[in-house]
Amino acid sequence: MAREAYRSLYGDLTKLKDDSLLKDPAAGSGDDAEMFQLLLAVSEWVDRYCNRHFYSRTQTLEFDGDGSARLLIPDLIAVTTLKEDTTEDKTFAATWIANDYWLAPYNAEPTQHWGQPYTQIRVRTKGAQDVFTKGEQTFQIAGRWGYREFKEDSGTDLNDAAMTTTKTTVAVLDGTLFAIGQTIMLGAEQMLITNIAINNLTCTRALNGTTAAAHANSTDVYILRWPAAVERAALIQSARLWTRAADFEPAFVDAEVDTDVRILLDPYRKLAA
C-alpha cells in the first residue's frame, strides 16, 4: 500500500504503536503503510469534526468586504500580503501595508505552543484605510492559515551539502530523533516523513502549500507540533479503529465519537460558519 502524503498527520507511527496505546500485532513494520493511511484519514476527520485545521497551510484566499472596519477570516497565522480590488476587475491592484490594519485577537501568538489563531482583521484608526469596501471578492489575502504553527528544534541538522529542490531523501545527522508521519520544516518549507532508513528521511516535499527550496548544509531541522489534546485524540481514534477489525466487536462503542476523544477535541471545536 502506497503512503499518500498530501497533508500533515496529527501523530506519528512511533506514538501510534507505543504499548500504552496500541501493541503492534506484527511487532514490526509490516502494517506501517496501512497504519499511516489510517492516521491520515483520522487526521482529516479531526479537521472536519472541529471545523478547522491544525496544521499551517500557505494559501491565497479571497473575501467579500462588507463596508465595515472588520473582516472576519478563517484561522490565520500570518499575513504575507493583503490586497484590494478597487475597480471590481479581479486584479487586486491596491496593496494594504502593515500599518493599515491590526490582526485580532491581540496577543494571539499562533507561533507559540500556547497560542491561538487570528480570526479577524481590523482597520487601523491611524492607517491609510477606512473600511473593508463592500463588494464581492474584493479582498485577497496571501498568508499562512491554520490554528497554530509551533515548531520545535529537532536537535539535529541537515547533513547534505547539495540539498536541491527535487531531492526526496533528506539526510540528517541523527535520524533517531524523527518518526514516520512527522511534519518537519527546513526554512519555510514543510516536508512529511514517509519513511526512515538510519539517517535518511524519505519525505514529501513542499507540503501544505509551501515551496520546495534548496537548503544549505547544517540547516536546522524543526518538527511541527500540534496541540497535545488534538494529537492524543487522533492517536486514540486511530488505535481504536485499528483494533475494531471485522472479527472484533467492542461491547461499548459511542454512536458517533468515543467519549474521551470528544472530551479532548470539544474545546477546539468551532461552530461552522
C-alpha positions as CSV (number, residue, x, y, z in Angstrom):
1,M,0.0,0.0,0.0
2,A,1.4,3.4,-1.0
3,R,1.6,6.1,1.6
4,E,-0.4,9.1,0.5
5,A,1.3,12.3,1.6
6,Y,-0.6,15.4,0.8
7,R,-1.1,17.0,4.2
8,S,0.1,16.7,7.8
9,L,-0.8,13.9,10.1
10,Y,-1.7,14.6,13.8
11,G,0.6,11.9,15.2
12,D,3.3,9.5,14.0
13,L,3.7,5.8,13.8
14,T,6.1,5.5,16.8
15,K,3.5,7.0,19.1
16,L,0.6,5.1,17.5
17,K,2.4,1.8,18.0
18,D,3.5,2.5,21.6
19,D,2.4,-0.2,24.1
20,S,0.4,2.4,26.1
21,L,-1.8,2.9,23.1
22,L,-1.6,0.0,20.6
23,K,0.6,-3.1,20.8
24,D,1.7,-3.6,17.2
25,P,0.3,-7.1,16.4
26,A,3.1,-7.8,13.9
27,A,5.9,-6.5,16.3
28,G,7.5,-4.9,13.2
29,S,6.8,-2.6,10.3
30,G,4.6,-4.9,8.1
31,D,1.5,-2.9,8.8
32,D,3.1,0.6,8.8
33,A,1.7,1.7,5.4
34,E,-1.8,0.8,6.4
35,M,-1.4,2.5,9.8
36,F,-0.1,5.6,8.0
37,Q,-3.2,5.7,5.9
38,L,-5.4,5.3,8.9
39,L,-3.7,8.1,10.7
40,L,-4.1,10.3,7.7
41,A,-7.8,9.5,7.4
42,V,-8.3,10.2,11.2
43,S,-6.4,13.5,10.9
44,E,-8.8,14.6,8.2
45,W,-11.8,13.5,10.3
46,V,-10.4,15.6,13.2
47,D,-10.4,18.7,11.0
48,R,-14.0,18.1,9.9
49,Y,-15.1,17.4,13.4
50,C,-13.5,20.6,14.7
51,N,-14.3,22.7,11.6
52,R,-10.7,23.9,11.3
53,H,-7.3,22.5,10.5
54,F,-4.4,22.5,13.0
55,Y,-1.5,22.4,10.6
56,S,-0.3,25.6,8.8
57,R,-1.2,25.9,5.2
58,T,0.3,28.5,2.8
59,Q,-2.6,29.7,0.6
60,T,-4.1,32.8,-1.0
61,L,-7.8,33.3,-0.2
62,E,-10.4,35.8,-1.3
63,F,-13.1,37.5,0.8
64,D,-16.1,39.8,0.4
65,G,-15.9,43.2,2.0
66,D,-19.0,44.3,4.0
67,G,-18.3,48.0,4.3
68,S,-17.3,47.7,8.0
69,A,-13.9,48.2,9.7
70,R,-13.7,44.5,10.4
71,L,-13.1,41.5,8.2
72,L,-13.9,38.0,9.6
73,I,-11.5,35.3,8.4
74,P,-10.7,31.6,9.0
75,D,-7.9,30.7,11.4
76,L,-4.9,32.8,10.4
77,I,-1.3,32.5,11.5
78,A,0.4,35.3,9.5
79,V,-0.3,37.7,6.6
80,T,2.1,37.9,3.6
81,T,0.0,40.3,1.6
82,L,-3.4,41.9,1.8
83,K,-4.7,43.3,-1.5
84,E,-7.9,45.1,-2.5
85,D,-9.7,45.1,-5.8
86,T,-10.8,48.7,-6.1
87,T,-12.2,48.5,-9.6
88,E,-14.0,45.2,-9.4
89,D,-11.9,43.7,-12.2
90,K,-10.3,40.9,-10.1
91,T,-6.8,42.4,-10.4
92,F,-6.3,43.2,-6.6
93,A,-4.0,46.1,-7.6
94,A,-4.1,48.0,-4.3
95,T,-1.9,46.6,-1.5
96,W,-2.6,47.4,2.1
97,I,0.6,48.0,4.2
98,A,1.0,46.5,7.6
99,N,0.3,49.9,9.3
100,D,-3.2,49.9,7.7
101,Y,-4.6,47.0,9.8
102,W,-4.5,45.0,13.1
103,L,-4.7,41.3,13.5
104,A,-7.2,40.2,16.2
105,P,-7.5,39.0,18.8
106,Y,-4.4,40.9,20.0
107,N,-1.6,38.8,21.6
108,A,-2.9,35.6,19.9
109,E,0.7,34.4,19.2
110,P,-0.1,31.5,16.9
111,T,3.5,30.5,16.5
112,Q,3.8,29.7,20.3
113,H,2.7,26.4,21.9
114,W,0.2,28.3,24.0
115,G,-1.0,30.4,21.0
116,Q,-4.3,30.7,19.2
117,P,-5.1,31.9,15.7
118,Y,-6.2,35.3,14.5
119,T,-9.8,35.3,13.4
120,Q,-10.3,38.9,12.2
121,I,-8.6,41.8,10.6
122,R,-9.4,45.3,11.8
123,V,-8.8,48.6,10.1
124,R,-6.2,50.6,12.0
125,T,-7.5,54.0,13.0
126,K,-4.3,55.8,12.2
127,G,-3.7,53.9,8.9
128,A,-4.5,55.0,5.4
129,Q,-7.7,52.8,5.0
130,D,-11.2,53.5,6.3
131,V,-13.2,50.3,5.8
132,F,-13.2,47.0,4.0
133,T,-15.1,48.2,1.0
134,K,-18.3,46.4,0.4
135,G,-18.3,44.1,-2.6
136,E,-17.9,40.5,-3.9
137,Q,-14.4,39.1,-3.6
138,T,-12.9,42.5,-3.1
139,F,-10.0,41.4,-0.8
140,Q,-7.2,38.9,-1.4
141,I,-5.1,37.6,1.5
142,A,-1.9,35.6,1.0
143,G,-0.7,34.0,4.2
144,R,-0.3,31.1,6.4
145,W,-3.6,29.7,7.6
146,G,-4.4,27.3,10.5
147,Y,-4.8,27.0,14.2
148,R,-1.2,27.2,15.1
149,E,2.4,26.9,13.7
150,F,4.6,25.9,16.6
151,K,7.9,24.3,15.5
152,E,10.3,22.6,17.8
153,D,14.1,22.2,17.2
154,S,14.7,18.5,16.4
155,G,18.1,18.6,17.9
156,T,19.9,17.7,14.7
157,D,20.8,19.4,11.4
158,L,20.7,18.7,7.7
159,N,23.7,16.6,6.5
160,D,23.7,17.3,2.8
161,A,25.8,19.8,1.0
162,A,23.7,19.6,-2.1
163,M,20.1,19.6,-0.9
164,T,18.2,20.6,-4.1
165,T,14.6,21.4,-4.7
166,T,13.8,17.9,-6.0
167,K,15.5,15.5,-3.6
168,T,13.1,13.4,-1.6
169,T,15.8,11.9,0.7
170,V,16.7,14.3,3.5
171,A,20.0,13.3,5.1
172,V,20.3,14.4,8.7
173,L,23.0,13.9,11.4
174,D,20.7,11.8,13.7
175,G,17.7,10.0,12.2
176,T,16.7,8.5,15.6
177,L,15.2,11.9,16.5
178,F,12.4,11.5,14.0
179,A,9.4,9.3,13.3
180,I,7.3,8.4,10.2
181,G,4.4,10.7,10.0
182,Q,6.0,13.8,11.4
183,T,6.0,17.1,9.6
184,I,9.4,18.8,9.5
185,M,10.4,22.3,8.5
186,L,13.6,23.4,6.9
187,G,13.4,27.2,6.4
188,A,9.9,27.9,5.3
189,E,9.4,24.6,3.6
190,Q,7.3,21.8,5.2
191,M,8.0,18.1,4.5
192,L,6.2,15.0,5.5
193,I,8.3,12.0,6.6
194,T,7.1,8.8,4.9
195,N,10.0,6.5,5.7
196,I,13.3,6.4,7.7
197,A,16.4,4.5,6.9
198,I,19.0,5.2,9.6
199,N,19.9,8.9,9.0
200,N,18.0,9.3,5.7
201,L,14.4,10.6,5.8
202,T,12.2,9.9,2.8
203,C,10.0,13.0,2.6
204,T,7.2,14.5,0.5
205,R,8.5,18.0,-0.4
206,A,6.6,21.3,-0.5
207,L,3.9,20.1,1.9
208,N,0.8,22.2,2.8
209,G,1.3,24.8,0.1
210,T,4.9,25.6,0.9
211,T,7.6,25.9,-1.8
212,A,10.4,23.4,-2.3
213,A,13.8,25.1,-1.8
214,A,17.4,24.3,-1.8
215,H,18.7,24.1,1.7
216,A,22.3,24.7,2.9
217,N,24.2,22.0,4.7
218,S,23.8,22.2,8.6
219,T,20.4,23.9,8.3
220,D,18.4,23.4,11.4
221,V,15.6,20.8,11.1
222,Y,12.4,21.6,13.0
223,I,9.4,19.4,13.9
224,L,5.9,20.9,13.8
225,R,3.9,20.2,16.9
226,W,0.2,20.0,17.3
227,P,-1.9,20.9,20.3
228,A,-1.4,17.9,22.7
229,A,-5.1,17.2,23.0
230,V,-5.5,17.1,19.3
231,E,-2.6,14.7,18.7
232,R,-3.8,12.4,21.5
233,A,-7.3,12.3,20.2
234,A,-6.1,11.4,16.7
235,L,-3.9,8.6,18.1
236,I,-6.7,7.2,20.3
237,Q,-9.2,7.3,17.5
238,S,-6.7,5.6,15.1
239,A,-5.8,2.9,17.7
240,R,-9.5,2.1,18.3
241,L,-10.4,1.9,14.7
242,W,-7.4,-0.4,14.1
243,T,-8.5,-2.8,16.8
244,R,-12.1,-2.8,15.6
245,A,-11.4,-5.3,12.9
246,A,-14.1,-7.4,11.3
247,D,-13.7,-10.2,13.9
248,F,-13.8,-7.8,16.9
249,E,-16.9,-6.1,18.2
250,P,-16.4,-4.0,21.3
251,A,-19.1,-4.1,24.0
252,F,-19.5,-0.4,24.1
253,V,-19.0,2.0,21.2
254,D,-20.4,5.5,21.1
255,A,-22.8,6.1,18.3
256,E,-20.7,9.0,16.9
257,V,-17.5,9.8,18.8
258,D,-15.7,8.0,21.6
259,T,-16.2,9.9,24.8
260,D,-12.6,10.5,25.6
261,V,-11.9,11.7,22.0
262,R,-14.8,14.0,22.2
263,I,-13.6,15.4,25.6
264,L,-10.2,16.1,24.1
265,L,-11.5,17.8,20.9
266,D,-14.6,19.7,22.0
267,P,-12.6,22.7,23.4
268,Y,-11.1,23.1,19.9
269,R,-14.4,22.7,18.0
270,K,-15.5,25.7,16.1
271,L,-19.1,26.3,15.0
272,A,-19.4,26.1,11.3
273,A,-19.7,29.4,9.5
